[in-house]
Amino acid sequence: MIAEILRQEAEAVQNIPVSEAYNEAVELIVKHVHDLGGSLIISGMGKAGQIAMNIATTFSSTGTPACFLHPSEAQHGDLGIVRKNDIMLLISNSGKTRELVELVELTRGLVPDMPFIVITGNPESPLAAEATICLPTGAPKEICPLGLTPTTSTTVMTVIGDILVVNTMKHIGFTNADYAKRHHGGYLGSKSRAQSKNDLY
């Protein structure tokens, strides 16, 4: 049973559609954050929102300033963080999440030309239609015995986030020294400082 779950999860990751859209997404993130001085704003609702928070913190810790914007709180003033030159990454398995569809409309009221990168299991959805770049997950079947609980879908969302982070790191030339500056405590901080010293020799 456990082996079968692992097999299905691994298969879902292997079946993520790969296209030039990933390179385009990274180039867009680098342009807006590193060239124009904006921020990467990431949003999702429910379990997808938890994945969005994780991706935001990973981007920030690897040299690309990012923050999580809760789509419901955005309607109660948090939309105020949105500025010109920012870029948004939206995550929704269905591509129909009401709060995110509304977030797109509200954001365009502040920044009409805001670019949106959308991670979704439904490339024919309303959110995908609004996307500057759409990154489909491949819509894997959930391994939950009910077929309902976000499980396999959140796995592939996380992996897609990792792809964007890693390729952005490579694009900006993020180093051990850069990492050490952002990680002063804990094991990773010590390891990055040690590796940074080794890079000097």
VOPAGU-2260 file (C-alpha; in pm, 1 decimal, decimal comma):
REM VOPAGU-2260
SITE   aa  ch    i         X         Y         Z
SITE  MET   A    0       0,0       0,0       0,0
SITE  ILE   A    1     274,4     246,6      95,6
SITE  ALA   A    2     479,3     147,5    -208,0
SITE  GLU   A    3     178,6     210,9    -432,7
SITE  ILE   A    4     124,0     557,4    -284,9
SITE  LEU   A    5     489,6     638,8    -346,8
SITE  ARG   A    6     460,7     509,0    -701,9
SITE  GLN   A    7     156,7     723,1    -778,0
SITE  GLU   A    8     311,6    1035,6    -627,5
SITE  ALA   A    9     636,1     981,2    -822,4
SITE  GLU   A   10     442,1     917,8   -1142,9
SITE  ALA   A   11     250,2    1242,1   -1095,8
SITE  VAL   A   12     577,2    1434,0   -1065,7
SITE  GLN   A   13     719,5    1262,6   -1374,0
SITE  ASN   A   14     406,8    1358,6   -1570,7
SITE  ILE   A   15     426,6    1732,1   -1501,6
SITE  PRO   A   16     414,3    1894,2   -1847,4
SITE  VAL   A   17     751,3    2050,1   -1933,1
SITE  SER   A   18     766,1    2341,0   -2174,9
SITE  GLU   A   19     944,8    2665,0   -2256,5
SITE  ALA   A   20     690,7    2833,4   -2027,4
SITE  TYR   A   21     917,8    2756,8   -1730,6
SITE  ASN   A   22    1205,7    2955,7   -1878,0
SITE  GLU   A   23     965,5    3236,2   -1966,7
SITE  ALA   A   24     829,6    3240,2   -1610,5
SITE  VAL   A   25    1179,5    3261,4   -1460,3
SITE  GLU   A   26    1278,5    3539,4   -1700,1
SITE  LEU   A   27     963,7    3731,6   -1605,3
SITE  ILE   A   28    1035,0    3690,2   -1232,6
SITE  VAL   A   29    1396,3    3803,2   -1275,9
SITE  LYS   A   30    1288,4    4101,7   -1484,3
SITE  HIS   A   31    1029,5    4228,8   -1236,8
SITE  VAL   A   32    1209,4    4151,3    -911,5
SITE  HIS   A   33    1578,7    4184,9    -991,9
SITE  ASP   A   34    1575,9    4432,7   -1280,1
SITE  LEU   A   35    1275,0    4651,3   -1196,8
SITE  GLY   A   36    1289,4    4625,3    -816,2
SITE  GLY   A   37     944,8    4474,8    -763,4
SITE  SER   A   38     840,0    4181,2    -548,2
SITE  LEU   A   39     704,5    3837,1    -623,9
SITE  ILE   A   40     359,6    3809,7    -466,1
SITE  ILE   A   41     230,6    3454,7    -430,5
SITE  SER   A   42    -127,2    3359,3    -349,1
SITE  GLY   A   43    -346,5    3055,6    -310,4
SITE  MET   A   44    -644,7    2942,1    -105,2
SITE  GLY   A   45    -665,2    2648,5     135,3
SITE  LYS   A   46    -401,8    2378,7      83,6
SITE  ALA   A   47    -276,7    2557,2    -228,1
SITE  GLY   A   48    -230,7    2863,4     -10,0
SITE  GLN   A   49      -6,3    2666,2     224,2
SITE  ILE   A   50     203,4    2560,6     -75,1
SITE  ALA   A   51     213,5    2925,6    -185,0
SITE  MET   A   52     348,5    3029,7     156,0
SITE  ASN   A   53     621,7    2768,8     135,0
SITE  ILE   A   54     722,7    2878,7    -214,1
SITE  ALA   A   55     730,7    3244,1    -103,6
SITE  THR   A   56     964,1    3175,1     188,9
SITE  THR   A   57    1189,6    2959,0     -29,3
SITE  PHE   A   58    1216,8    3232,6    -291,9
SITE  SER   A   59    1295,5    3492,9     -25,0
SITE  SER   A   60    1564,4    3279,9     135,1
SITE  THR   A   61    1733,8    3229,1    -201,5
SITE  GLY   A   62    1765,1    3590,9    -305,5
SITE  THR   A   63    1432,3    3671,9    -468,9
SITE  PRO   A   64    1210,9    3886,9    -240,5
SITE  ALA   A   65     866,1    3727,6    -223,0
SITE  CYS   A   66     564,2    3738,0       3,9
SITE  PHE   A   67     239,6    3549,2      51,5
SITE  LEU   A   68     -85,5    3738,2       1,6
SITE  HIS   A   69    -397,8    3571,6     138,9
SITE  PRO   A   70    -664,8    3622,1    -128,1
SITE  SER   A   71    -943,2    3683,1     123,2
SITE  GLU   A   72    -741,0    3926,8     331,4
SITE  ALA   A   73    -654,9    4106,5       9,0
SITE  GLN   A   74   -1019,6    4214,3      -5,1
SITE  HIS   A   75    -985,9    4371,4     338,5
SITE  GLY   A   76    -685,7    4596,2     281,1
SITE  ASP   A   77    -390,0    4362,9     230,4
SITE  LEU   A   78    -404,6    4433,7    -142,4
SITE  GLY   A   79    -220,6    4750,4     -43,7
SITE  ILE   A   80     111,6    4567,1     -67,2
SITE  VAL   A   81      75,3    4550,5    -445,7
SITE  ARG   A   82     294,1    4797,2    -634,2
SITE  LYS   A   83     400,9    4877,8    -986,3
SITE  ASN   A   84     671,4    4636,7   -1113,5
SITE  ASP   A   85     549,8    4350,4    -890,8
SITE  ILE   A   86     461,5    4012,9   -1036,8
SITE  MET   A   87     205,6    3758,9    -908,3
SITE  LEU   A   88     217,3    3381,5    -889,9
SITE  LEU   A   89    -125,1    3225,1    -832,8
SITE  ILE   A   90    -182,0    2861,6    -739,6
SITE  SER   A   91    -515,4    2682,4    -786,7
SITE  ASN   A   92    -577,5    2319,7    -875,2
SITE  SER   A   93    -919,1    2389,4   -1027,2
SITE  GLY   A   94    -824,5    2724,8   -1176,0
SITE  LYS   A   95   -1166,6    2842,7   -1064,5
SITE  THR   A   96   -1099,3    2946,8    -704,0
SITE  ARG   A   97   -1336,3    3239,2    -653,1
SITE  GLU   A   98   -1105,0    3433,5    -424,1
SITE  LEU   A   99    -820,5    3415,9    -676,0
SITE  VAL   A  100   -1038,5    3509,7    -973,2
SITE  GLU   A  101   -1152,1    3811,8    -772,2
SITE  LEU   A  102    -791,7    3886,5    -671,5
SITE  VAL   A  103    -695,0    3916,8   -1038,0
SITE  GLU   A  104    -973,9    4169,1   -1096,7
SITE  LEU   A  105    -891,1    4369,1    -783,5
SITE  THR   A  106    -519,5    4371,9    -860,4
SITE  ARG   A  107    -578,9    4504,2   -1209,2
SITE  GLY   A  108    -768,3    4791,3   -1049,3
SITE  LEU   A  109    -438,7    4894,6    -887,1
SITE  VAL   A  110    -183,1    4777,0   -1143,5
SITE  PRO   A  111    -357,9    4724,1   -1479,4
SITE  ASP   A  112     -57,1    4559,4   -1645,9
SITE  MET   A  113      27,3    4320,4   -1360,5
SITE  PRO   A  114     167,7    3993,8   -1503,3
SITE  PHE   A  115      28,7    3669,3   -1360,8
SITE  ILE   A  116     196,2    3329,6   -1354,8
SITE  VAL   A  117     -62,7    3060,5   -1282,0
SITE  ILE   A  118       1,4    2706,1   -1158,9
SITE  THR   A  119    -312,9    2500,5   -1216,3
SITE  GLY   A  120    -446,4    2157,7   -1295,4
SITE  ASN   A  121    -690,0    2309,6   -1544,0
SITE  PRO   A  122    -526,5    2503,4   -1830,5
SITE  GLU   A  123    -873,8    2577,5   -1971,3
SITE  SER   A  124    -990,3    2750,1   -1652,3
SITE  PRO   A  125   -1079,2    3116,1   -1587,0
SITE  LEU   A  126    -749,3    3174,4   -1403,4
SITE  ALA   A  127    -548,7    3018,5   -1684,8
SITE  ALA   A  128    -725,6    3248,6   -1929,2
SITE  GLU   A  129    -605,2    3549,2   -1727,5
SITE  ALA   A  130    -247,6    3421,3   -1704,5
SITE  THR   A  131      51,1    3578,8   -1870,7
SITE  ILE   A  132     213,2    3236,2   -1831,4
SITE  CYS   A  133      29,3    2916,3   -1736,5
SITE  LEU   A  134     214,6    2620,4   -1582,8
SITE  PRO   A  135     -13,6    2312,4   -1588,2
SITE  THR   A  136      34,8    2047,9   -1319,7
SITE  GLY   A  137     -86,3    1762,2   -1538,4
SITE  ALA   A  138    -398,7    1731,0   -1320,5
SITE  PRO   A  139    -294,4    1412,8   -1136,9
SITE  LYS   A  140    -556,7    1203,5    -960,4
SITE  GLU   A  141    -552,4    1254,2    -583,4
SITE  ILE   A  142    -422,7     953,0    -391,3
SITE  CYS   A  143    -673,9    1029,1    -116,7
SITE  PRO   A  144    -910,7     726,2    -105,5
SITE  LEU   A  145   -1201,8     967,4    -147,3
SITE  GLY   A  146   -1036,2    1136,4    -442,3
SITE  LEU   A  147   -1097,6    1470,4    -274,1
SITE  THR   A  148    -823,8    1569,6     -29,2
SITE  PRO   A  149    -540,9    1770,3    -192,5
SITE  THR   A  150    -253,0    1521,7    -186,8
SITE  THR   A  151     -97,3    1441,8    -522,8
SITE  SER   A  152    -200,2    1782,5    -655,4
SITE  THR   A  153     -14,1    1964,0    -378,4
SITE  THR   A  154     290,9    1745,1    -436,1
SITE  VAL   A  155     318,4    1857,2    -798,5
SITE  MET   A  156     250,0    2220,4    -703,6
SITE  THR   A  157     543,0    2203,7    -461,0
SITE  VAL   A  158     770,5    2052,7    -725,3
SITE  ILE   A  159     675,6    2321,1    -978,5
SITE  GLY   A  160     758,7    2581,8    -715,8
SITE  ASP   A  161    1097,2    2415,0    -662,9
SITE  ILE   A  162    1163,9    2425,6   -1037,2
SITE  LEU   A  163    1096,4    2799,6   -1045,0
SITE  VAL   A  164    1311,3    2865,5    -736,8
SITE  VAL   A  165    1609,3    2658,8    -850,4
SITE  ASN   A  166    1611,6    2799,3   -1203,2
SITE  THR   A  167    1578,9    3154,2   -1068,3
SITE  MET   A  168    1877,2    3091,4    -838,9
SITE  LYS   A  169    2080,6    2976,9   -1137,9
SITE  HIS   A  170    1966,4    3274,1   -1345,1
SITE  ILE   A  171    2075,7    3531,4   -1083,7
SITE  GLY   A  172    2395,3    3345,7    -993,9
SITE  PHE   A  173    2300,0    3295,3    -628,3
SITE  THR   A  174    2604,8    3178,3    -430,5
SITE  ASN   A  175    2691,4    3017,3     -96,7
SITE  ALA   A  176    2796,8    3360,6      25,1
SITE  ASP   A  177    2459,2    3504,6     -75,0
SITE  TYR   A  178    2286,5    3219,0     105,9
SITE  ALA   A  179    2494,7    3272,3     421,2
SITE  LYS   A  180    2391,3    3637,9     437,6
SITE  ARG   A  181    2027,7    3530,3     465,3
SITE  HIS   A  182    2077,6    3238,4     705,5
SITE  HIS   A  183    2250,5    3350,0    1022,4
SITE  GLY   A  184    2126,1    3072,5    1248,3
SITE  GLY   A  185    2087,2    2698,2    1251,0
SITE  TYR   A  186    2253,4    2418,7    1060,6
SITE  LEU   A  187    2197,0    2571,3     716,7
SITE  GLY   A  188    2354,2    2895,9     827,4
SITE  SER   A  189    2667,3    2719,2     951,3
SITE  LYS   A  190    2687,4    2499,3     642,8
SITE  SER   A  191    2646,2    2789,2     398,9
SITE  ARG   A  192    2916,9    2993,3     576,3
SITE  ALA   A  193    3155,8    2698,4     566,1
SITE  GLN   A  194    3087,3    2639,2     197,1
SITE  SER   A  195    3128,9    3010,0     129,4
SITE  LYS   A  196    3475,8    3001,8     286,0
SITE  ASN   A  197    3565,8    2696,7      78,9
SITE  ASP   A  198    3461,1    2878,9    -236,8
SITE  LEU   A  199    3732,3    3137,4    -166,9
SITE  TYR   A  200    4007,6    2877,6    -189,6
